[in-house]
Amino acid sequence: MRRAAVSTVVLLVMLALGGCVNIPTSGPVLAGAGPSQGPDVSVEVAPEPPRPGASPRTIADGFLQAMASFQQGYPVAREYLASSVRDAWRPEDGVSVYADGYGVSSGPESAVLEAPQVGRIGPDGAFQHDQGRLRHDFVMVRDVDGQWRISNPPRGLLISQYLFGKFYQRSNVYFFDPGWRTLVPDPIFLPRGNQTPTALLQALFRGPTDWLKPAVVSAVPAQAKLNVQSAFVDDRGVVEVSMNEAATGLAEDQRSRMAAQVAWTLGQASGVSGVRLSVNGVAWAVREQNAVGVVPISAFSGYDPVPVSSPGSLLGATNDGVVTVLEGGNPGLAPVTGPLGRTKGVSGLAVTATGDRIAVVTENASSLLVGQSNDTPLEPLITDGQQILRPQYVTAREQELWTVLEGPLRQQAWLRVGGQVRQVPLLGFEGTRVSAFRISPDGTRMAVIRVRGGVSELGLVRINRAQPEVTIDGWRPVSLTDNMQPAPARLVDVTWEDAATLLVLGAEDDKKPVKPFRVDQSAATVTEIGQPDNWQATSLAGTPRRVGTRAVVVGRNGAWRYEDDYRWPLLVRDLQVAAYTG
């Protein structure tokens, strides 16, 4: 996990922990499993039961190993527990992730694990960083046969950072924005062995994670549950979803929306092509189903948080005005038509998805103007602001224009919908200064870089639209701390790579060059994706995509375009700021 290569030594240790493997030399030839949508796990941890006469330390180590890979109910791990606590232990209560390189310390009658805590997965499946110290005393006791057993199991599971990266995978559970316009991904982490339709459906029916809940809605009734213990997948990849009576009596639109959430959530499971819905064994019809009652996974593309569309154009600004950036075989700059092409001193830029409206920040970041790429005069929106940040048009919301600026009392978000202007307080931002922001393509979350006491912080906030007045709250830090390598302490800019992944520009300190990083919105994985080539980077432009990355780094010496990991060839010189349409 987190940019560290798996070393041969670690691999050999893992194989040793997994016990002996017997390779059959006779018997029938069997067909292997088909390709999986998720990455394969190359190393398995085979849990072994406790051996007679094992020391307290060996018992604790065996328990940690038995928790590493998923088993329904973790029966082998329970064998390490004293009979008085064996049935009461609840592995589903979450996962505590601790730093690598720390083992169990023990005495003749004790065993204790001490390590820096990296993070925790809560009962809702969400990952959250935790930079505290983990100390767990297993409290060893002897059973009736005189064997050491654990009488103080942890709350949930304990797993090392390496094993977490190896055996846990992010999945998205899908809900709706309050306007029912687009689906919103809610990332959770599940063991790779539990990436099943049943586990995904249970997470969907459980509802949004605690943090996202105020910003989204669900068409799934509160009391809806699976009517059987597991969701059956037939040989055609159709998932049979049998629900209880809570799903009866829903209006046609709600049925369709609920089916969309089910289809998008199950679409991540390997080999799933469609869904057949029923209530207590009776077919549950939705308008998107085909003649045999199957809802194709692809039936709800209109709710995609990152709609499939044309690649979009790249615009920018030079000393002379706004330009279109030509990205083909002969890259170059072409001034846009009208006043925008002659507007000097542009420090921020935003373009609608259709390219028909362009917003620019000028006059030393004190004015926000809106115009078109024609001779129409520019419309001044703000003329006396302070430190207006780069604006953004939000794709999922028609003609929403956002920015953040210093006001007379405090920093505020500023929102324009059509001709209506609103000021939106940033709740929980007292004593900080926002230096960059980007709103997710579904319009429910905002990635923010803020500065407190000279220190940069990356985090997410919710954009709550369920009430008459839009509110921004729920600051949740996205820590880039890495136990393997120094983390970027100076953060420059942020954008969304897709609906749940960020691209971040940052440097270890003021003397180090700025680099690009890929960060999932929980920061469970942080990957460096390029080395600066005399960039002197000042900003980052990107446009969310379902597949691939489309991004440009702008520096004092030009603009560099992303091609693949660690490849950012020079695009053009003389560009001061850039923005993709949408």
N, C-alpha and C positions, 0 to 999 in steps of 0.2 A: 504494500500500500504506500502511497505518497512518494512517488518517484524513485523508491529504492529498488534496485535490481535484486532478484532472488539469488543468493550466492549458493555455490555448490555445497559449502559446509552446511548451511541451513537445510538444503534439500536432503543431504545425507542424514542429518539429525531427524528430520521429519519422517524419512523412510524407516529409520531405526525405531522411532516411537510407534510407528504403525504396525510393528510386529512383522513376522515372517509372511511372505506371500508365496503360495504354491501355484505354479503354472501348470495347467493340465497338459498332458502329452497324449491323451486319447479321448475319444468321444466324438459326438457329432459336431459338424461345423454349423454355427448359429449366426444369423444375420445380426449385425451391430445396430445400435440405435441410430436414428436419423440425426441430421444436424440440429444443433440447438441454437436458439436466438441469442442466448447468453453465452459468455465465454466459458470454455470448459475448465474444469479443475484438474490440474495435472498431478496433484499430490493428494492422496486421501489419508485421513487420519482414522485408523481403525481402532475404536475404543476397545480396551481389554478390561475384564473384571479384575478386582483386586486379587493379589496372590497371597497365599497363606504366609504369615510371618513378616509381611511387609512393614517397614518402618513408617512412622508418622509422615516423614517427608515423602516417601514413595507413594503413600496413600494420597497425599495432597496433590502430588504431581500427576498421578493417575486420574484423579478427579478432574483436574484442569484439562488433561488430554481428552477425557470422555465428553467434556462440554464443547470441544472445538468444532466437531462436525455435527450436523443436524441429525437427530433421531427423534421420532415421534415419542414424546414423553420422557426421553433420555433415560431409558431403563438401565443401561450400563452405569451411567453416572450415579444413579440412585444406589447402586450396590456399594458405593464408597461411603454412604451415609449411615449414621446410627439408625436403628429401627425406630427410635422415638421421633425422628424428624424426616424419615425417608418419604413418607406420603405427603407431608405438609410442604415440602420444598416446591416452589413454583418457578420453573425456568422461564415461563412466559412473562414474568414480571419485568423483563428487560435484560440488557447486556451492558456490563461495564467493560470498557476497553482500556487496557493498560499498556504502558510503553514496553517495547522489546528490550531484552537483555537483563530482565529481572526475574529471579526465581524464588522458590520457597526457601525460607530459612527455618531451621528446626532444631529442637533439642531432643532429648530422649523421649519426651512425652508431649511435644508441641510442634506445631507447624503454622507459619505465618507468611503471607505474601505481602510484600511492600513494594510499591512501584508508583511512578508518576501516572496519574490517570489521564488518558487521552480524550475520552468522551464516553457517552452513554446513549444506548438506544432505549427509549422509554417504552412502556406498555403499548403506546400508540404506534410504535415502529419508527418514530422520528429519531434521527441522530442529532445529538447536541454535544459540542465540545465541552470538556471539563478539565481545567488545568490544575486541579487539586492533587492531593496525594491520596493514593489508595492504600489502605492497610486493612487486611482481613485476617483475623485469627480463626483458624478452622476448629479450634477447641477439640482436641483429639480425646476420645474415650475408648475403652475396650468393650467389645460386645461379649455375649455369653460364652463365646468360644475363645476369648482372650485375644481377638484380632482388633487392631486399631481401626477406628472408624471416625468419621467427621460428625460432630454434634452441632456445629454452627455453620450451616451452608450459607452462601451469599444470597442476597436478594437478586434473583434472576441468575444470569450466567456471568462468568468471568472469562475473558478471552484476550490474548495478546494482540497488539496492533498488527503484527504480521499475519496472524491467523484470521483476524477480522477482514483484512484486505483480501485474503485468499478464499475465504469461505462465506463471505457475506456479499450481497449484491443489492444495488439500488433498484427498486421498482417504483413505478408511479401508479398511484390510485387516483382516479379522475372524478372531479366534481365540477360544478358550474360556477361561473361568475354570477353575481346577483341578478344580472339582466338576462340570464339564460342565453347569452349569445355565443359563448365559447367555453370549452372545457379547460379546466385548470389542473395541472399535474400536482399531486401531493406526494413528494418522495418519501418512501419508507425503505427500511433495510430488512431483508429476510435472508436466512441461510440459503445457500445455493441449493441444498437438498430439499428446500421447502418452497421453491419457486413454482408452485403448482396452481392450477385454477382454483382449487379449494381455498388455499391460503390467500390468494388475491381477492377472491370474493368475500371471504371473512373480513379482510381489511376494508373493503368497500362498504360492506353492510355495517361495520363498526362506526363508520363516519370519518370526517376529516381529522387530521392530527390536531392536537390542542392549539398549536400556534396558528394554523391556517383557518381554523373553524370560523372565526368572526368575519372572514372575508369571502366565504364561498357559500353556496347552497347545494342541496342534493335532492334529486327526485326520488331517491330510495326512501321509502317510509321508515320511520324510526324503529318500528317493531319488526321489520322484515328480517328474515333469517333463512338460511338454507334449510330445506325441508328434510334433507338427508345429510349424512355425515360428510359426504364428499361429492364433488361435482364430477360426473363421469364424462370422459372424453372418448368418442367412438373412433373407429379406424379412418374416418374421413376428416378428423380434426374438429368435429362439432362437439361443443361442450353442452351437456344436458344440465341445465340449471333449474332445479326444482325448489320453489320457494314456499313459504307458509302463507296463510290466508291474509297476512298484512298487506300483500301486494294486490289484493282484489279491490275492485271498485275505483280504480284510478282512472282519471280522464285520459283521453287518447294522447294529448300532448305530454302528460307526465309519464305515461307508459313509454313513449318514444324516447324521452330524455333519460329515463332510467335504463332503457336498453342501450342507449349510447354510452352511459357510464360503464355498464357491464361489458360492452364490446370493446371499448378502449382499454379498460383495465385488463381484460383477458387477452387482448391482442399481443401482450408481451410474452405470454407463455408459449413455449416452443411447440410448433406444429398446429396451433389453434387457427382454424379458418372461419368458424362461425359459432353461433349460439342458438340453442333451442330452449325457450323459456316455458315453464309450466308452474302451476300452483296446485299443490296437493295432487299431482298427477294429471291435471287437466291443462290442456294447451292454453298458453297466455299469449294472445295475439298482439302484435304491434304492426304498424303500417309498413315498416321496412322489411318484414320477413318475405321470403320467397314462397313459391308454391308448395314446398314441403315443410313450411313452418320454420325455416332456418333464417336467422338474421346474420348476414355476412359481416365479418369484422370490418370490412371497408365501407359499410353502409352509412357511416356518419362522418365522412370527411369534412362536411361543412362546419363541424364543431372544432376542427383542428385549431389548437392554440397558435400554431405556426402554419398558416394556410400555405398550401402548395401554390406557388405563383411564379412569375418570371423572376430571374435573378435580381432585378432591381438595378437602378443606376447609382453611380457614385458621384456625388457633388463635393465641391470644396471651395476654398477661398484663398486667393493670393493677395498680395499688397494692392492689387488693382480692382478686385471685386470677386463676385461669385462665378465659379466655373464648373463645367461638366468635365469629369475626369474620364478620359478615353482609356479603357483597359484592354483593348484588343492587341493585335500584333504590333501596332504602332502607338504605344501609350503617349498621351499628351493632355493638354488643357485647352478647353474651348470656352470662352466667356459666354454666359447666358445672356439672352436678349433682355433689353430694358434696363431700368435703374439698378437692379440687383447686380448686373454685370459691371457697374461702375461704382458700387458701394465699397468704400475703403474701410480698413480697420475692423474687419469681421473677426470676432473671437469665438463665436458660437454659431452653429448652423443646424437646422432641422428641416426635413423635407417630408411631405405627405407621401403615402404609399403610391399614389398616382402621379406624383411629381407636379401637381397643379399649384401647390402653395409651398412657399419657402419662408422660414422664419430665420432671422439673423440677429445676433447680438453685436452692437457696435458702440462707438463713443466710449472706449475704455470700459466696456462691460456695464454701461449705464443706460443703454437704450435697447429695446426689443422692437423690431420692425417685421412686418409680414408683407410679402409681395408675391408676384408671379413672374415666370420667365417670359414676360412680354413688356409692353410699354405702359402697363397699368401703374399708377403712382403707388409708392410704398405706404402701408398703413401703420402709423405708430401705435403700439400697444402700451409700452412703458417708455417714458422719456426721462425720468429722474430717478432711476433705480440705483442700487449700489451692488456691485459684484454679481451681476446677473449670470447665472450658470448656463451652459449650453442647453438650449431647449430641446424638447422631444415631442413629436406627434406619436400618439399611441395607436397602434394598428387596430386593436380590437374595439376601439371607441371612436366613433365617427367625429372627425374634426376636433379632437381633444388636443390641446397644446399645453404642455407643462414646462415650467421652469422653477428655479429656486433662487431667491435673491435676499439680500439683507434689507430688512424693513426698519422703520423708526424704532421699534421695540425689540424685535428679534427676527431671526431668519424664518422665512415662510415659504411654503410651496405656493405656486401661483398657477391657476388652472383656467383655461378658456375653453368653453364649449359653445361652438357657434358664436353668437354675439355676446354671450354671458360670461362675465369674469368673476372668479371666486378666489378668495385667499384661504388657503388650507393650512392651519397651524401644524407644525411638526411636533407632536407630543413626545415628551421624553428626550428632547434634544437640548435642554438647557445646558449652558456652559460649553457647547460644541459649535463647530462651524462646518457646514457641508461644503465639500470641495468638488464632488462629482456625484451624479445619480443617473440611473437608467431604470425605466419601468419595464416590467416583464411584458411579453407580447400579449398576454391575456388581460393585462391591466389591473391585476390584483396585488402585485408585489412590487416594491421598489428596492433596488440595490443601491446602497448609499456608501460613499466614503466620507467620513467626517473626521475632524481633527479636534482632539481634546488635550489641552496642555502640551501642544506640539507633537503629539503622537497620533498617527493615522489609525483609523478603525474602519474595517469593512463590516457591513451588516445588512440585514433585510428589515423592512417594515411592511406592514399590511396597508393596503389602500381599501378602506371599508366603504362600500357604496350602498350597503343595505339601508342606511338611514337617509333621511332627506338631505343632510349635509355630509359631504365627503369628509372623512377623517383619516389621518395617517398616524399609526401608532404601532405598538408591539415590537419595538427595537429588539432584534435578535442578532448578536454578534456572529460573524462568520470568521472564525479564527484561522489564520494561515500558519500558525505555529507548527513546526515540524521537528520531531526529535532527531531526525536524520541529518537535516541540513538547516542552516539559518533561514528563517522565514523573512519575507519582505516586510520591513517595518515602515518604509515610506511608500505610501500608495498614491498613485497618480490618477488612474482612471479605471472605469469599469464599464462593461457592456454585457449583453446576454448573447450567448452562443446559440442556445436553444431555449425551450420553455423552462428548463430547470438547471441550466449550467451557465456559469459566468466566465468571462475572460477578464483578467485583471492585469494592469500594468503596475509593477512595484519594484522596489529596490531594497536591499538589506539595510542600507543607511544612506546618508546624504552624499557619501563619497563613491558609492557603487553605482554602476549603470542600471538603468531601468530595464526590466525583462518582462515578457508576457507569461502569464500563468493561466491554466485552465482549472476551474474550481467548481465542483458541484455545489449547489446552493446550501448544503449542510456543511461543506468543507470537510467531508469525510475523505475525499481524495483531492489532492492538490498536485498538479503536474506542470512543471516548467516546459514551455513549448517553443522556446527560441532564445537565441543569444543576440544581444545588441551588436550592430555593426556601425558604430559611431552614430547611433540613432539620435541621441540626446532627446529622447521621446518626451512629448508633451501631452499627447492625447491618443485615444483609441476609438476607432469607428467600427461598428459591426452591425450585422443584420441577422436576426435569428433564423435558423434553418432546421428542417427535420434531419437532413443528412449533410455532413460536411460542415466546414467552417468558412465563413466569409467575413474577413476582417482586414483592417488597415491600421498600421501604426504611423502616426504623424509625428515627426521630430523637427528639429531646427534645420536639418539638412535635406528634408524631403519626406516622402511617404513610402512605406514598405508594405507590400501586400502578402498576406498569408497564403502559402501553397500547401504545405504539410508541416508536420512537427519539425521544428528547427529550421525551416526554410521560409524566409521572408525576403524575397528579392526586391530590389529597389523598383518602385513603380514610376514616380515622377519627382522632380525637384520643385522647389518654390511653392509647395502647398503648406498652408498654415493651419488649416482645420479641414476636416472631412466629415461627411455624413451620407449614409445610404438612404435611398427613398424608403419611407415607411419606418 
